[in-house]
């Protein structure tokens, strides 16, 4: 996947798809860059916001992760926020 980086115009969908793929591979730190870019390009992208929160929490960034989980909940994606509340 990294071989295509820089060959295509990066829009919110591309950034999300790339970040999501990295997250699924367990590359949480690398995924953060792309998911942040997706959210910057489209602040109402609920799934990108949700997965950004997840990656932040997985890398130990609990304060920022909780903030993004709340934002994802506001956008309609509750799973990370609900997991945090459940403990």
Beta strands, then each sheet from edge to edge (+ up, - down):
end
